[in-house]
Amino acid sequence: MNPEKMVIGFLGAGGIARAHAFALNSLRYFYPEVPEIVFEAVCSARKESRDAFAEKFNFKKSLSIEEFKINSEINTALILGSNKVHFEHLKLALQMPSVKRIYIEKPVCSNLEEEQQMAKIAVESGKVIQVGFQYLQTASVREALAFWHSGKLGKPIHFDLKYYHGDYLQQAYREKRVTRLTPAPDGGAMADLGSHGISLLMAFLGENLQITSAFQAGRFEDVPEDSDLFSSLSLVHPENYAAGTMSASRISSGTGDLVSLEIYAEKGMLRYSSHSVDFFEYYLEETGQWTRQVVGSNYLPLTSFPSGHVPPGWLRSMIHAHYIFLGGNDVKAFVPELKHGLAVQRIVRETAGFLKAYRNLIQ
């Protein structure tokens, strides 16, 4: 673990920022060695919101964007604002000489021009940049990835991934989250939820996934047609010919917050569901048997707190994401650097074009 003091600056003061403040504050309880963390400054467009955030979560300063970018104390920046400002905030953080580490929430950007500029940044910046795909650090996913990459199941043949919830069926919820109903690829289910699913698929199968077709479903008068509420992709990996589907939904009733993954391979299959988050399962052709690999909250050998058998929660993976971000060494972890974020964003962006073609087809 990096012993350097981490002087933290938040760009964003909304709900996800609260989750990151919690995760950073919690590191010391879970891991035996963590750096000193100082909450230096929070910045957001509305002064009243950043003032309230700074006071509630013990940040030293509440700053405007102009004040934030000249603060030479900050060495660690977290980009947590709305999707459309992620790229501009990343450029700002990169221009701050004191900043050495940047954590950027997904999606990393909103269009092809920004992707191209970011690809250059990824090579030239020399700074640690980690993308907010913290689902990769869920204990069972972490272990499932290690098992998959052991090669025991052989080459993949086909796959299916779903990320579903149903909150946007309610008009009151849509009105509350209207900023997330912007046209794809900036908004919509594939950008918001599906990007996590794409990230998971790429961690297992590789980043060179390609879209062959796409469709969307669900129409509401208060939702723009080009902001998908449900969308599904047909994907192929041209190097190993594995193919399958990946779907994201905000309007699937009764699903709660479901992430479901199945990968069928030459020597067996692997499956995981967030409805049974304590374990993943696999089947081996040579034995003809299923194995349920119970994981719980096991992050050994890095930490045993609170206990390996304790059921994990959504925030636990975010805590581990920050452990890695601040220099923790986890050989099992898939670390989503900016290159990974851009690979995911390519699929999100291309989805918008495929969905437009689909809408034109059915009109």
N, C-alpha and C positions, 0 to 999 in steps of 0.2 A: 504493500500500500504506500502511495506517495505521502511522505511525511510533511510536505509543504502545507502551510495554512491555506485553506480555500476561502477566498473572499468572494462572496456570491452576489451576483446581480441578476434580478429577474426582469425580463422584458415581457410583461403581462401580469395581470392581477385578477384573473378570473378563477373559475372553479378548478381547472387543471393546475393552476399555480398553487392553489391551496394543497392539492395532492402532492405536489413536488416539495413544498415546504414541510409537509408531514414526513415524507420519505427521508429528506435530508436530516431532519431532527431525529429520526428514529435510528439512523445508522449506528450510533454509539451503543444502542441496546442490543443489536443483533451481531455485531462483529467485534472481535477483540482488539483490532487495530484500525482506527479511523483517524483521518487528519482533523485538526481543529477547523471548525466551520464558523465563518462569520457572515451573518446576513447584513450585507453592506447597503444595498439599494434596491428599490423596486420602481419600475417605470411602467406607466400605461397612459393612454390618451386622456382619460378623465382623471383630473386631479383628485376629486373626492374619493374615487374608488382606490387609487393608489395610496392615498393618505390613510384610508381605513385599513387597507391591507398591511401597510407598514406598521401601523400601531398594533394591530391584532397579532401579527406574527413576528414582531420584534425585529423589523428591519431598521437599520439606523437612519436611513434617508428615503424620502419619497421624491423622485426626480422626474423632470420632463425629459424628453428624448434628447434635447440639446445638452442638458446637464449630465445625463447618463453617459453619453459618449466621451465626455472629457474627464470622467472620474477615473483617475489613475490607480485607485486602490483595488478595483475589481480585477480579479484574475480568472474568474470562472463565470461565464454568462449562460443563462438558461432562457431560451426563446420560446415563450409560452403564450403569445398573443393569438389573434385570429389567423386563420390559414393564409389570408391574402397578404399579410405583412411578414410572413416568415422569411422570405427571401431578402427583403430590405433590412430586416433586423439582423440576419446573418451577415450581410455585407457590413453593417454598422459594427457588429462585434469583432469582425475580422480586422477592421481598421483601428481598433483600440489596441495600442502596443502592449498594454499590461495583460490583456486577456490571452490565456494559454489553452483554455478548455471551453468548448461550446456544446451545450446540449440543446438540440432543436427538435421540437415536437413535429409530428407528421401532420399533414403532408409537407415536405420540405419546400415546395414551391407550387406555382399555379399554371405555368405554361412552358412551351418548348424553349423559348428564348432564355427563361430563367434556368431551366435544366442545363442548357448548354454552358451558361456562365458558371453554374455550380460545379459541373464536371471539371472545368478548369481550376476552380477553387480547390476542389478535393485533392488535386495533384500538387498545387503550389502553396497552400496555406501553411503547412508545417505545424498546424495546431491540431489538438485532439478534438474531433467532431463526432458526436454520437447522436443518433436519431432515436426518437421516442417510441420505438417498438418494444416497449417493456414486456409485452406478452411473451416474447422469446425467453424471458427470465422466470416465467412460471416454473415451479419446481418440477412438475411432471413433464412439461414441454422440454425443459433442459435435459432431463434424463432420457426422454424419448429421442431427442436429437442425437445424443451420444450413442444410444443403442442403434439407431438407424445408420449412422455413419460408421458403425463397426463392420458393416457389410454382411451381417448374418442373414438378412432378408434378400440379398442380391439386388439386381437392378429393378427400378420401378417400372410398372406397366401402365397402371392408371390410378387416378386419385379423385377425391372429392373433398372440397372444403366449404363449410358454411359458416357465416357470421351473421346471426339473426337477433333482432329484438323487435318489439312491437309498439314502442312508445309513441311513434308518429301516427298511429291510428287515431290518437286523441287530438282533436283540434286545439285544445288548450296547450298541449305540449308543442305542437307545431308553431303556435304563436310565440311561445317562450323561446324556441330555438330557431327563429326565422332566419338568423344569419347563417345557419348551416344548410339552408335550402337554396343556396346560390347555384348557378349552373355548373355542371361538371366541366372540367375536372377540379375546380376550386371547392365545390360542395357536392352534396349527394351521398348516398349510401356507400358507393364504391370508394370515394375519397376518404370518408370518415371511418367507416368500419372495414370496408374491403381492403384498404391499404394494410391493415394488420394481417388479414388473411393472406394477401399476396406475399407479405414479408415472411410469414410462416412457411408457405410453399417454397419460396426461394431458399430459405434456410435448409430445408430438407432436400430439395431437388436441384438447386442451382439457379442463378439469376438470369439465365438466358431463356426464360419462358416467353412464348409468343401467343398472341390472341388470334384465333381463327374466326370467331363469331361472338356476338353478344346480343342480349335482349333485355328489356326492362318491363316492369309491370306495376300497376297501381297508379291511379290518377285522382288527384284532389284539386278542387277549384282554386284553393289557396296555395298550391305548390306549382312552380314553373315546370313545364313538361320536360325541360332539359336538366332538371335536378332529379336524379333517379331516387326513388324510394325503395325499389327492389331492382337489382340487376344481376345478371348471371353471365359469366364468361366461359367460353370453351378455350382451353389452353393446351399447348403442346410444347414439349422440350425437344428441339430439333437434334440435340446431340445423342439422346438416349431413346427418343421416340415415345416417351411417356406422355400420356394425354389425359385430360380430365376436365372437371368443372370447378369453378369457384364462384360462389354467390354471396351477395351481401344484401341485407334487408333491414329496413326500419319499420316494416309493417307486417311482420309475421306474428300473428296472435299466439299467445301462450308460450312463447319460447324463452321468456326471461332475457338473459344475455347469453346466447348460445354460440360457442365456437366448437365446431365438430370437424375432425380431420380423419380421413381414411386413405391409406396408401397401400395399394395392392402391388406385390412384387413377385419376382420369379420363384422365391423360396418361402413366401408367406405374406403376411400383411400386418400392418400396424394401425391402431386407431386410438383416438383421444377425444374426449368430450369435456367441455367445461361444466357440464351437468354432473360429471363424476371426476372432479378436479384432483382427487387424491391419487389417481393412478392412470397409467396407460396400459393398453393390452396389445399383445402380438400373438400371431399364429405361425407355427413352423410346419412346412410340408413334411419334413423328414420325421417329425414326431407325431404329427396329426393332433397336436394339443394346443390349446389356448393357455397363455400365461398372463396373469394379471400382475403387473409390476406396481406394487403399492409404493408411493413416493411421499405423500403427505407434504410436509414443509421441509424436507430433507435437503440441506445445502452443505452437507459434509463434503470435504473436510474443512470448509471455510468457516462454518458456524453451526452450532447445534441448538441455538436459541430460537424459539422457546422450546421446541422439541421436534424431532423429525416426523413424529406421528400426528402432530397438530394439523388440523385442516388448514390449507393455505387460503389466502384471500387476494383480491385484486391488487391491493396496495403493497402486498409483500413482494410481488415481482418488481414493482417500481423501486422499492428500497434496494433490491439487489441490482437493478439497473444503475442506480446511483453509486453503489459500491464499486461496480466495474468502471463507471465513468470517472470516479475520483482516484482510480489507480489500482483497485483490487484485482488480484490475479486469479481468475477462474478459468481453468483450462477447458471446462465443459461448455462454457458460455459461447453462444453465437453473438458477437458484438456487432450491432448494426451501425457501421460507420456511414459517412455521407455517400459513398459509392453504392452501398446497399439501398439507402434512402432514394437515390436517383433511379436505381433499377426498379424499385417499387413504383416511383412516380411515373416512369415511362409507361407502365401498364395502366395506371390510373388515367393518364392523359390519353392514351390510345383508346381506352374504353369509351371516352366521350365521343370520339369519332365513330366508333362502331355503333353506339347507341343512337346517334343521330341518323345513321344509315337505316337502322331498324325502324325508327319512328317514321322516316320517310317511306319505308316499305309498306307499313300497315295503314297509312293515312288514305 
